[in-house]
Amino acid sequence: MNAHRRVATWAAAAAITALAGLVAASLAASAPSRTTIDRKDMVVFDLDSGKPADPTNFNPYGPNTTQDGGLTQAVFEPLFVTNYITGKQDGWLARSVVPLQRGKAWRLALRSGVKWSDGKPFTAADVVFTVQLLQKHKDLNSPLKFTGVKVRAANPTTVLFTLAKADPRFALSNLSGQLTSRTLWVLPKHVWASVGDPVKFKNYDRKKGWPIGTGAYKLDSTTATSFTFVRNARWWGKTSGFRPLPAPQALRWVALGSEETRAAALASNDLDAGANFSVGAYQALAARNRSVTAWSPGTPYGFVDTCPRQLDFNTADAVWQNPRLRWAVSYAINRKSIINVAFQGASQGLLTMLPALPGLARYTSLLVRNGVFRQYPITTTSAALAKKTIESQGYVSKGGVYQKDGKSLSLEITTFDDPSMVAIASTIGEELRQVGVDTNVRKMTIPNFVDALLAGKFQANVFFGACGSTIDPWQSLDSYNVSHYEPVGTNVSGFYSNSFRWNTSQAKAYSKLVDRIGAVLPGSRAIDPLFVQAMKIWYAQLPSIPLVQYIQINPVNSKYWTGWPTSAKPYVQPSFAHPAATEVIHALKKAS
C-alpha cells in the first residue's frame, strides 16, 4: 500500500470511529415503524440516491419518485431480471417472452397465480393497461419505447405485442429488467384506471394500503429519510409455490448522508448493505469490521458498472475531427495512472466501449482472436508515438506546444462535478500537456454539462456516452449510429444518441453494420463477424477513447444476514438499486 493510500485509509478509519457512536441514534430517530420488528429480523439498505425529494411519492413513473428506496425492490416486481453473470433473462412475474413473425410480434407468458398485495389477481389486463398508459401519457417518466406498438391480452396469462416493424430487441429493451429505468413496472389496473392524472398521482394512501404491488413486502412507514417495508405473509410466490417467503421480516432503506456516516453505520452493524463506496473508505471499513465484505476480497473489490468511462470527442470540431489526432491523444494516455489517481488502483483498463460484464466477454474475445488489437493498439502508451503522430499532421513544436498555421493545438476537456470524473480529466490533461497539447480541464455543474453535451458544444468530454449494453452489444454500438446524428447546436435525443456528432463516410459504413446487428436476435452467432467489422471501423476512426471500467463497491455486512452475491457465489450482480435486488432479498438468510 503506497503512502497516499495509507493516509487515505487512516483518515477514513478515523472518521468512521468518530461517527460510529452517533449513527445508531440517528437511525432510530429517522425511521419509526408502525410494526415492531427486531433489528436481527430486518435488512437495512443504504439509500443510494440520498434523501428523498418526496417520501410520499410511490408512482414508479412519476417525478421525484425514489425508485431505489424499496419501491422497485420490495413493492413492485419485474417481469424478468437480466442476470449480468449468466447473460440470461430470469423470469419473475413472467415465464417467457418469445418473438413471432421474426420479431414483428412478441408473446409474453405470465406466471399463473400471481396476485396484488390486496389479493386481486395480476393478469395480462394489467400489463396491457400499463403499456397503454405509457403510450397515452408521454410525460410519465419512462424511456421505454412502445410507440406504434399494439398490445392485447390473448388470455389472462398471455400478452401479445404487435410492432409497426420488426425489432429483435423489443423484449430486451422494454421487458427484460436490464436496468431500473428500463424495466416495465406493471401497475394494478383496478387502482390506476380511475386516476385522473397519472403523472401527478403519488400512489400513496395508508388507509387503502397504497402502494399496491405484487412484491413480498408492503409499505409500513415513510419518513423524510427512510422507507420501511414489512413482509406480506400472503405473498403470491408462497401461495403459488413459486418461492418461499423471503427470510427478512422487514426491509428498510435509509439516507444517511456522507460516505463517512454510511461507513460508520456499517461499522457499527446498523447498516447491512452500502452503495458506491470509495476504495479508501471501504478498506478502512473492512479493517474495522470483519463482517463487512464486498464482491471480491481483493482489488478492485467491487463489481463492474454498466457505464465505463471514455474520452468522448465532438468529431465535428474543426481540429479534432481528425482521427489521427484522436489517436495521438490515445497514445498519450496512461490508463494505469488514471486507475491509480482516480480509483486508488481499484479499476481496470477498457478495451472497447463495452463494460467488462461476463455476458459481453465473448465480444472482446472475438476482437482478440481476430487480431484487432494488434492492428489498433488501443492500450499502447507512448509519448514519443503521440508526438510523432501529431507531427505527421503538420504540427511543429514551439515552446513545448504544437502549432500549425499560427494556431496552437489545444483541447478543452469537460466533465461534471464528480471526484473520479474530475480526477480522470485532470490526469489526461497533464499527460496531454506533456506531449505538447495545450489542454484545459473544465468542471461543470451537471445541468450545464448535460446541456452542452446534448447540443454538441464541447470538444471532448470525460463521460460514458455509449452506456447501455449488459448482455448484448447492440445498445452501446448504436450510440454512434448516424441515424441519431444532429448538427452542432441542435440537441440529440439523449445521452447515448451520437453525442459525438460522428457522421463521416466511415461512420455511415459502421452504422450499416450496426443496423444489420440490430436486425438479428441478441445472442445470435450471426452478430460476431458484423461486430468485428464494425469495431475495425470504429478503432480506425476512434470517435471515443476507451479509458477505464467503473467499479461499484457496494459493501455488505454479514453480522445479521448472509447469502449476499460475491465473486465466490456469483448468482446475480450485487446491484441493490437494480431489479436484481429482488433476487438478492430472496436469497438472504439469517446469520447463525
BATORLO-224083 format. One record per residue (C-alpha): chain; y, z, x. Coordinates in nm, 2 decimals, decimal comma, always signed. Each point is the difference from the previous one (the first is absolute). Layout:
   ch        y        z        x
    A        Y        Z        X
...
***
This chain:
   ch        y        z        x
    A    +0,00    +0,00    +0,00
    A    +0,33    -0,10    +0,16
    A    +0,30    +0,23    +0,02
    A    +0,19    -0,16    -0,29
    A    -0,30    +0,04    -0,23
    A    -0,06    +0,36    +0,12
    A    +0,36    +0,09    -0,08
    A    -0,02    -0,17    -0,34
    A    -0,33    +0,18    -0,09
    A    +0,14    +0,34    +0,12
    A    +0,31    -0,05    -0,21
    A    -0,20    -0,10    -0,31
    A    -0,23    +0,31    +0,05
    A    +0,30    +0,23    +0,02
    A    +0,15    -0,14    -0,32
    A    -0,33    +0,03    -0,18
    A    -0,04    +0,37    +0,10
    A    +0,36    +0,08    -0,10
    A    -0,05    -0,16    -0,35
    A    -0,35    +0,11    -0,08
    A    +0,10    +0,33    -0,15
    A    +0,25    -0,16    -0,24
    A    -0,23    -0,27    -0,15
    A    -0,23    +0,20    -0,22
    A    +0,29    +0,16    -0,19
    A    +0,16    -0,34    -0,03
    A    -0,31    -0,15    -0,15
    A    -0,06    +0,28    -0,24
    A    +0,36    -0,02    -0,12
    A    +0,01    -0,38    -0,04
    A    -0,32    -0,05    -0,19
    A    -0,05    +0,23    -0,30
    A    -0,31    -0,09    -0,20
    A    -0,08    +0,05    -0,37
    A    -0,36    +0,05    +0,10
    A    -0,11    +0,26    +0,25
    A    -0,20    -0,17    +0,28
    A    -0,12    +0,17    +0,32
    A    +0,14    -0,16    +0,31
    A    -0,36    -0,06    +0,12
    A    -0,07    -0,21    -0,31
    A    +0,31    -0,22    +0,05
    A    +0,08    -0,29    +0,23
    A    +0,36    -0,01    +0,11
    A    +0,14    -0,34    +0,11
    A    +0,31    -0,09    +0,20
    A    +0,24    -0,20    -0,23
    A    +0,06    -0,29    +0,24
    A    +0,30    -0,14    -0,18
    A    +0,19    +0,34    +0,01
    A    +0,18    +0,18    -0,28
    A    -0,05    -0,20    -0,33
    A    +0,31    -0,17    -0,14
    A    -0,12    +0,09    -0,35
    A    -0,29    +0,24    -0,03
    A    -0,04    -0,07    -0,37
    A    -0,04    -0,38    +0,03
    A    -0,37    -0,09    -0,03
    A    +0,04    -0,37    -0,08
    A    -0,20    -0,19    +0,26
    A    +0,22    -0,30    -0,04
    A    +0,33    +0,18    -0,05
    A    +0,29    +0,06    +0,25
    A    +0,01    +0,33    +0,18
    A    -0,37    +0,06    -0,05
    A    -0,18    +0,20    +0,27
    A    -0,32    -0,19    +0,02
    A    -0,14    +0,18    +0,30
    A    +0,04    +0,34    -0,17
    A    -0,33    -0,01    -0,18
    A    +0,08    -0,24    -0,28
    A    -0,20    -0,28    +0,15
    A    -0,25    +0,23    +0,18
    A    -0,08    +0,25    -0,27
    A    +0,11    -0,13    -0,34
    A    -0,04    -0,38    +0,01
    A    -0,30    -0,17    +0,16
    A    -0,02    -0,35    +0,15
    A    -0,23    -0,27    -0,13
    A    -0,12    -0,04    +0,36
    A    +0,06    +0,16    +0,34
    A    +0,03    -0,24    +0,29
    A    -0,19    +0,15    +0,28
    A    +0,16    -0,09    +0,33
    A    -0,30    +0,12    +0,19
    A    -0,27    -0,21    -0,17
    A    +0,23    -0,28    -0,11
    A    -0,13    +0,03    -0,35
    A    +0,15    +0,07    -0,34
    A    -0,17    +0,31    -0,14
    A    +0,00    +0,01    -0,38
    A    +0,14    +0,31    -0,18
    A    +0,12    -0,06    -0,35
    A    -0,14    -0,35    +0,03
    A    -0,35    -0,12    +0,10
    A    +0,09    -0,35    +0,12
    A    +0,24    -0,28    -0,01
    A    -0,13    -0,36    +0,04
    A    +0,18    -0,34    +0,02
    A    -0,07    -0,27    -0,26
    A    +0,10    -0,36    +0,02
    A    +0,05    +0,02    +0,38
    A    +0,26    +0,28    -0,04
    A    +0,19    -0,13    -0,30
    A    -0,15    +0,27    -0,21
    A    -0,13    +0,35    +0,08
    A    -0,23    +0,23    -0,19
    A    +0,05    +0,38    +0,04
    A    -0,28    +0,23    -0,09
    A    +0,09    +0,36    -0,08
    A    -0,22    +0,30    +0,01
    A    -0,15    +0,13    -0,32
    A    +0,08    +0,35    -0,11
    A    +0,35    +0,03    +0,15
    A    +0,24    +0,22    -0,19
    A    +0,36    +0,10    +0,02
    A    +0,07    +0,37    +0,06
    A    +0,08    +0,04    -0,37
    A    -0,36    -0,12    -0,09
    A    +0,10    -0,35    -0,12
    A    -0,22    -0,29    +0,13
    A    +0,13    -0,20    +0,29
    A    -0,06    -0,37    -0,09
    A    +0,09    -0,35    +0,09
    A    +0,28    +0,02    -0,25
    A    +0,18    +0,25    +0,23
    A    -0,02    -0,25    +0,29
    A    +0,12    -0,29    -0,21
    A    +0,29    +0,22    -0,13
    A    +0,10    +0,10    +0,35
    A    +0,01    -0,35    +0,14
    A    +0,20    -0,13    -0,30
    A    +0,24    +0,29    +0,04
    A    +0,06    -0,09    +0,36
    A    +0,05    -0,37    -0,10
    A    +0,25    +0,09    -0,28
    A    +0,20    +0,26    +0,19
    A    +0,10    -0,15    +0,34
    A    +0,20    +0,32    +0,08
    A    -0,31    +0,20    +0,03
    A    -0,06    +0,09    +0,36
    A    -0,30    -0,21    +0,11
    A    -0,06    -0,28    +0,25
    A    -0,31    -0,11    -0,20
    A    +0,01    -0,37    -0,09
    A    -0,11    -0,08    -0,35
    A    +0,24    -0,29    -0,07
    A    -0,17    -0,27    -0,20
    A    -0,31    +0,21    -0,04
    A    -0,17    +0,02    -0,34
    A    -0,21    +0,31    -0,05
    A    -0,23    +0,11    -0,28
    A    -0,28    +0,24    -0,08
    A    -0,33    -0,17    -0,04
    A    -0,16    +0,33    -0,11
    A    +0,08    +0,37    +0,06
    A    -0,11    -0,02    +0,37
    A    +0,09    -0,36    +0,09
    A    +0,34    -0,14    +0,08
    A    +0,05    -0,38    +0,06
    A    +0,30    -0,13    +0,20
    A    +0,09    -0,37    -0,02
    A    +0,25    -0,11    +0,27
    A    +0,24    -0,30    -0,01
    A    -0,16    -0,12    +0,32
    A    -0,29    +0,11    +0,21
    A    +0,06    +0,31    +0,22
    A    -0,30    +0,12    +0,21
    A    +0,20    +0,32    +0,09
    A    +0,11    +0,09    -0,35
    A    -0,24    +0,30    -0,02
    A    +0,07    +0,11    +0,36
    A    +0,38    -0,01    -0,05
    A    +0,02    +0,16    -0,35
    A    -0,32    +0,20    -0,08
    A    -0,14    +0,12    +0,33
    A    +0,17    +0,33    +0,08
    A    +0,10    -0,13    +0,35
    A    +0,32    +0,20    +0,00
    A    +0,16    +0,24    -0,25
    A    +0,27    -0,25    -0,09
    A    -0,25    -0,29    -0,04
    A    -0,23    +0,19    -0,24
    A    -0,02    -0,06    -0,37
    A    +0,04    +0,35    -0,15
    A    -0,13    -0,05    -0,35
    A    +0,20    +0,17    -0,27
    A    -0,14    +0,16    -0,32
    A    +0,10    -0,25    -0,28
    A    -0,01    +0,27    -0,27
    A    +0,28    +0,19    +0,18
    A    +0,21    -0,29    +0,14
    A    -0,01    -0,24    -0,29
    A    +0,26    +0,21    -0,19
    A    +0,23    +0,04    +0,30
    A    +0,35    -0,15    -0,06
    A    +0,10    -0,07    +0,36
    A    -0,29    +0,02    +0,24
    A    +0,23    -0,02    +0,30
    A    +0,19    +0,32    -0,10
    A    -0,31    +0,17    -0,14
    A    -0,09    +0,30    +0,22
    A    -0,35    +0,06    -0,14
    A    +0,04    +0,37    +0,00
    A    -0,05    +0,25    -0,28
    A    -0,19    +0,32    +0,05
    A    -0,08    +0,05    -0,37
    A    -0,16    -0,34    -0,02
    A    -0,18    +0,03    +0,33
    A    +0,19    -0,28    +0,16
    A    -0,05    -0,16    +0,24
    A    -0,34    -0,12    -0,14
    A    -0,23    -0,17    +0,25
    A    -0,37    -0,05    +0,07
    A    +0,01    +0,22    +0,31
    A    -0,20    +0,32    +0,06
    A    +0,32    +0,20    +0,00
    A    +0,28    +0,08    -0,25
    A    +0,35    +0,10    +0,08
    A    +0,04    +0,38    +0,00
    A    +0,36    +0,05    +0,12
    A    +0,28    -0,17    +0,18
    A    +0,30    +0,14    +0,19
    A    +0,28    -0,14    +0,21
    A    -0,23    -0,02    +0,30
    A    -0,36    +0,00    -0,13
    A    -0,26    -0,13    -0,24
    A    -0,31    +0,19    -0,10
    A    -0,30    -0,14    -0,18
    A    -0,31    +0,17    -0,14
    A    -0,35    -0,14    -0,04
    A    -0,10    -0,15    -0,33
    A    -0,35    +0,14    -0,08
    A    -0,05    -0,29    -0,25
    A    +0,08    -0,27    +0,25
    A    -0,18    -0,32    -0,10
    A    -0,17    -0,04    +0,34
    A    -0,20    +0,31    -0,05
    A    -0,09    -0,07    -0,37
    A    -0,10    -0,36    +0,07
    A    -0,20    +0,08    +0,31
    A    +0,23    -0,20    +0,24
    A    +0,08    +0,29    +0,22
    A    -0,01    +0,38    -0,01
    A    +0,32    +0,19    -0,04
    A    +0,19    +0,03    +0,32
    A    -0,03    +0,33    +0,18
    A    +0,37    +0,11    +0,01
    A    +0,11    +0,18    -0,32
    A    +0,36    -0,10    +0,06
    A    +0,21    -0,23    +0,22
    A    +0,36    +0,05    +0,11
    A    +0,25    -0,22    +0,17
    A    +0,30    +0,18    +0,17
    A    +0,31    -0,13    +0,16
    A    +0,07    +0,23    +0,30
    A    +0,27    -0,20    +0,17
    A    -0,01    -0,02    +0,38
    A    -0,29    -0,08    +0,22
    A    +0,02    +0,35    +0,16
    A    -0,02    +0,16    -0,35
    A    -0,30    -0,21    -0,10
    A    -0,17    +0,07    +0,33
    A    +0,06    +0,37    -0,05
    A    -0,17    -0,02    -0,34
    A    -0,30    -0,17    +0,15
    A    -0,01    +0,26    +0,28
    A    +0,00    +0,29    -0,25
    A    -0,26    -0,17    -0,22
    A    +0,24    -0,04    -0,29
    A    -0,03    -0,38    +0,01
    A    -0,32    -0,20    +0,01
    A    +0,12    -0,35    +0,07
    A    +0,31    -0,12    +0,18
    A    +0,16    -0,34    +0,02
    A    +0,15    -0,21    +0,28
    A    +0,02    +0,25    +0,29
    A    +0,14    -0,08    +0,34
    A    -0,24    +0,03    +0,30
    A    +0,18    +0,30    +0,15
    A    +0,00    +0,19    -0,33
    A    -0,36    -0,08    -0,07
    A    -0,11    +0,11    +0,35
    A    +0,18    +0,33    -0,02
    A    -0,14    +0,06    -0,35
    A    -0,36    -0,08    +0,10
    A    +0,03    +0,23    +0,30
    A    +0,12    +0,29    -0,23
    A    -0,25    -0,04    -0,28
    A    -0,34    -0,13    +0,08
    A    -0,07    -0,07    -0,36
    A    +0,25    -0,28    +0,01
    A    -0,12    -0,35    +0,11
    A    +0,08    -0,36    -0,06
    A    -0,18    -0,33    -0,03
    A    -0,12    +0,00    +0,36
    A    -0,02    +0,29    +0,25
    A    +0,19    -0,19    +0,27
    A    +0,28    -0,25    +0,03
    A    +0,13    -0,17    -0,21
    A    -0,12    +0,28    -0,24
    A    +0,09    -0,18    -0,32
    A    -0,10    -0,31    -0,20
    A    +0,15    -0,35    +0,02
    A    +0,28    -0,06    -0,24
    A    +0,01    -0,32    -0,20
    A    +0,34    -0,10    +0,16
    A    -0,01    -0,06    +0,37
    A    +0,33    -0,03    +0,19
    A    +0,14    -0,33    +0,11
    A    +0,31    -0,15    +0,15
    A    +0,10    -0,25    -0,28
    A    +0,23    -0,28    +0,09
    A    +0,25    -0,19    -0,22
    A    -0,13    -0,34    +0,10
    A    +0,31    -0,17    -0,15
    A    +0,22    +0,16    +0,27
    A    +0,16    -0,26    +0,22
    A    -0,14    +0,15    +0,32
    A    -0,31    +0,18    -0,11
    A    -0,14    -0,30    -0,19
    A    -0,14    -0,10    +0,34
    A    -0,37    +0,12    +0,01
    A    +0,00    -0,01    +0,39
    A    +0,28    +0,27    +0,00
    A    -0,21    +0,20    -0,25
    A    -0,29    -0,02    +0,24
    A    +0,23    +0,12    +0,28
    A    +0,08    +0,31    -0,20
    A    -0,37    +0,06    -0,06
    A    -0,07    -0,02    +0,38
    A    +0,28    +0,26    +0,06
    A    -0,15    +0,25    -0,24
    A    -0,24    +0,27    +0,12
    A    -0,20    +0,13    -0,29
    A    -0,12    +0,30    +0,20
    A    +0,36    +0,11    +0,04
    A    +0,06    -0,03    -0,37
    A    -0,31    +0,21    -0,07
    A    +0,09    +0,27    +0,24
    A    +0,37    +0,02    -0,09
    A    -0,02    -0,04    -0,38
    A    -0,35    +0,15    -0,07
    A    -0,07    +0,23    +0,29
    A    -0,31    -0,21    +0,08
    A    -0,14    +0,01    -0,35
    A    -0,01    -0,37    -0,09
    A    -0,16    -0,32    +0,11
    A    +0,13    -0,35    +0,08
    A    +0,02    -0,27    -0,27
    A    -0,16    -0,35    +0,05
    A    +0,08    -0,16    -0,33
    A    +0,21    +0,08    -0,31
    A    -0,31    +0,17    -0,15
    A    -0,06    +0,37    +0,01
    A    -0,30    +0,11    +0,20
    A    -0,20    +0,10    -0,31
    A    -0,38    -0,04    +0,00
    A    +0,00    -0,24    -0,29
    A    +0,23    -0,24    +0,21
    A    -0,16    +0,04    +0,34
    A    -0,21    -0,32    -0,02
    A    +0,31    -0,21    -0,02
    A    +0,13    +0,13    +0,33
    A    -0,35    -0,05    +0,15
    A    +0,02    -0,37    -0,11
    A    +0,31    -0,05    +0,21
    A    -0,17    +0,17    +0,30
    A    -0,31    -0,22    -0,04
    A    +0,21    -0,32    -0,03
    A    +0,20    +0,08    +0,32
    A    +0,33    +0,02    -0,19
    A    +0,13    +0,29    +0,21
    A    -0,08    -0,19    +0,32
    A    +0,22    -0,28    -0,13
    A    +0,27    +0,23    -0,13
    A    +0,00    +0,32    +0,21
    A    +0,18    +0,22    -0,25
    A    -0,06    +0,32    +0,18
    A    +0,12    -0,12    +0,34
    A    +0,29    +0,20    +0,14
    A    +0,18    -0,17    +0,29
    A    +0,37    +0,03    +0,08
    A    -0,03    -0,29    +0,24
    A    -0,17    -0,22    -0,27
    A    +0,27    +0,10    -0,25
    A    +0,28    -0,11    +0,24
    A    -0,18    -0,32    +0,09
    A    -0,04    -0,09    -0,36
    A    +0,37    +0,07    -0,07
    A    +0,10    -0,21    +0,30
    A    -0,22    -0,29    -0,13
    A    +0,23    -0,02    -0,30
    A    +0,31    -0,07    +0,22
    A    +0,13    +0,36    +0,05
    A    +0,14    +0,12    +0,33
    A    +0,04    +0,36    +0,09
    A    +0,36    +0,12    +0,07
    A    +0,06    +0,36    +0,07
    A    -0,34    +0,10    -0,13
    A    +0,04    -0,18    -0,33
    A    -0,13    -0,35    -0,08
    A    +0,26    -0,25    -0,11
    A    +0,01    -0,35    -0,13
    A    +0,30    -0,22    -0,09
    A    +0,22    +0,30    +0,07
    A    -0,17    +0,23    -0,24
    A    -0,22    +0,30    +0,08
    A    -0,35    +0,02    -0,13
    A    +0,03    +0,28    -0,25
    A    -0,21    +0,16    -0,26
    A    +0,08    +0,27    -0,26
    A    -0,31    +0,20    -0,12
    A    +0,05    +0,18    -0,32
    A    -0,22    +0,27    -0,16
    A    +0,04    +0,28    -0,25
    A    +0,06    +0,37    +0,05
    A    -0,36    +0,11    +0,09
    A    -0,08    +0,17    +0,34
    A    -0,29    -0,21    +0,10
    A    +0,16    -0,33    -0,11
    A    +0,32    +0,08    +0,19
    A    -0,21    +0,10    +0,31
    A    -0,19    -0,33    -0,02
    A    +0,33    -0,20    -0,02
    A    +0,16    +0,20    +0,28
    A    -0,30    -0,05    +0,23
    A    +0,00    -0,37    -0,06
    A    +0,38    -0,02    +0,05
    A    -0,03    +0,17    +0,34
    A    -0,28    -0,24    +0,11
    A    +0,19    -0,31    -0,11
    A    +0,31    +0,11    +0,18
    A    -0,21    +0,04    +0,32
    A    -0,09    -0,37    -0,03
    A    +0,35    -0,12    -0,06
    A    +0,03    -0,01    -0,38
    A    +0,32    +0,17    -0,12
    A    -0,16    +0,22    -0,27
    A    +0,16    +0,22    -0,26
    A    -0,20    +0,24    -0,22
    A    +0,15    +0,07    -0,34
    A    -0,12    +0,29    -0,22
    A    +0,07    -0,06    -0,37
    A    -0,04    +0,20    -0,32
    A    -0,30    -0,11    -0,20
    A    +0,21    -0,16    -0,28
    A    +0,21    -0,20    +0,24
    A    -0,31    -0,10    +0,21
    A    -0,17    -0,13    -0,32
    A    +0,31    -0,19    -0,11
    A    +0,03    -0,17    +0,35
    A    -0,38    -0,07    +0,01
    A    -0,01    -0,17    -0,34
    A    +0,31    -0,21    +0,07
    A    -0,11    -0,10    +0,35
    A    +0,30    +0,16    +0,16
    A    -0,16    +0,11    +0,32
    A    -0,13    -0,14    +0,33
    A    -0,31    +0,22    +0,04
    A    -0,14    +0,30    -0,18
    A    -0,24    +0,27    +0,10
    A    -0,19    +0,01    -0,33
    A    -0,33    -0,09    -0,16
    A    +0,08    -0,32    -0,18
    A    -0,36    -0,11    -0,04
    A    -0,14    +0,32    -0,15
    A    -0,25    -0,03    -0,28
    A    -0,35    -0,09    +0,11
    A    -0,28    +0,25    -0,02
    A    -0,33    -0,17    -0,03
    A    +0,11    -0,37    -0,01
    A    +0,26    -0,17    +0,23
    A    +0,17    -0,22    -0,25
    A    +0,27    +0,24    -0,12
    A    +0,14    +0,04    +0,36
    A    -0,04    -0,36    +0,09
    A    +0,19    -0,10    -0,32
    A    +0,30    +0,20    +0,11
    A    +0,09    -0,29    +0,22
    A    -0,06    -0,27    -0,26
    A    +0,28    -0,26    -0,04
    A    -0,05    +0,03    -0,37
    A    +0,21    +0,32    +0,02
    A    +0,27    -0,15    +0,21
    A    +0,36    +0,05    -0,09
    A    +0,30    -0,09    +0,22
    A    +0,20    +0,27    +0,18
    A    +0,24    +0,16    -0,26
    A    -0,25    -0,04    -0,29
    A    -0,23    +0,29    -0,05
    A    -0,37    -0,05    +0,04
    A    -0,21    +0,14    -0,29
    A    -0,13    +0,30    +0,20
    A    -0,06    +0,17    +0,33
    A    -0,31    -0,21    +0,06
    A    +0,12    -0,34    -0,11
    A    +0,09    -0,18    +0,32
    A    +0,30    +0,22    +0,09
    A    -0,04    -0,18    +0,34
    A    +0,15    -0,32    -0,15
    A    -0,28    -0,20    +0,17
    A    +0,02    -0,35    -0,14
    A    -0,08    -0,24    +0,29
    A    -0,26    -0,29    -0,01
    A    -0,24    +0,24    +0,17
    A    +0,07    +0,26    -0,27
    A    -0,08    -0,25    -0,26
    A    -0,33    -0,09    +0,17
    A    -0,08    +0,37    +0,02
    A    +0,08    +0,05    -0,36
    A    -0,24    -0,28    -0,11
    A    -0,28    +0,18    +0,17
    A    +0,10    +0,33    -0,16
    A    +0,01    -0,17    -0,34
    A    -0,36    -0,12    +0,07
    A    -0,10    +0,35    +0,08
    A    +0,16    +0,12    -0,32
    A    -0,22    -0,24    -0,20
    A    -0,32    +0,17    +0,14
    A    -0,14    +0,32    -0,13
    A    +0,06    +0,30    +0,23
    A    -0,28    +0,06    +0,25
    A    -0,12    -0,36    -0,01
    A    -0,10    -0,14    +0,34
    A    +0,19    -0,32    -0,09
    A    +0,31    +0,21    +0,10
    A    -0,10    +0,03    +0,36
    A    +0,08    -0,34    +0,15
    A    +0,32    -0,02    -0,21
    A    +0,11    +0,34    +0,13
    A    -0,05    -0,10    +0,36
    A    +0,20    -0,33    -0,04
    A    +0,28    +0,18    -0,18
    A    +0,03    +0,27    +0,27
    A    +0,01    -0,25    +0,28
    A    +0,31    -0,15    -0,16
    A    +0,14    +0,35    -0,06
    A    -0,04    +0,11    +0,36
    A    +0,14    -0,33    +0,13
    A    +0,32    +0,06    -0,21
    A    +0,00    +0,39    +0,01
    A    +0,23    +0,07    -0,29
    A    -0,09    +0,37    +0,05
    A    -0,12    +0,18    +0,30
    A    -0,29    +0,24    -0,07
    A    +0,08    +0,34    +0,15
    A    -0,21    +0,30    -0,10
    A    -0,21    +0,14    -0,28
    A    +0,15    +0,29    -0,20
    A    -0,23    +0,30    -0,01
    A    +0,03    +0,25    -0,29
    A    -0,10    +0,35    +0,10
    A    -0,09    +0,19    -0,32
    A    -0,13    +0,34    +0,11
    A    -0,25    +0,18    -0,21
    A    -0,10    +0,37    -0,01
    A    -0,37    +0,10    -0,05
    A    +0,07    +0,37    -0,05
    A    -0,07    -0,04    -0,38
    A    -0,12    -0,36    -0,04
    A    -0,23    -0,23    +0,19
    A    -0,10    -0,36    -0,06
    A    +0,31    -0,16    +0,12
    A    -0,04    -0,36    +0,13
    A    -0,01    -0,02    +0,38
    A    -0,10    -0,26    +0,26
    A    -0,34    +0,18    +0,02
    A    -0,04    -0,02    -0,38
    A    +0,21    -0,30    -0,10
    A    -0,09    -0,04    -0,37
    A    +0,36    -0,11    -0,08
    A    +0,34    -0,01    +0,16
    A    +0,19    +0,34    +0,03
    A    +0,29    -0,11    -0,21
    A    +0,09    +0,28    -0,24
    A    +0,28    -0,19    -0,18
    A    -0,22    -0,30    -0,06
    A    -0,26    -0,08    -0,27
    A    -0,26    +0,11    +0,27
    A    +0,12    +0,36    -0,07
    A    -0,22    -0,02    -0,31
    A    -0,31    -0,04    +0,21
    A    +0,11    +0,27    +0,24
    A    +0,07    +0,26    -0,27
    A    -0,35    -0,06    -0,15
    A    -0,16    +0,04    +0,35
    A    +0,15    +0,33    +0,08
    A    -0,22    +0,31    +0,01
    A    +0,08    +0,37    +0,03
    A    -0,03    +0,13    +0,36
    A    -0,28    +0,24    +0,05
***
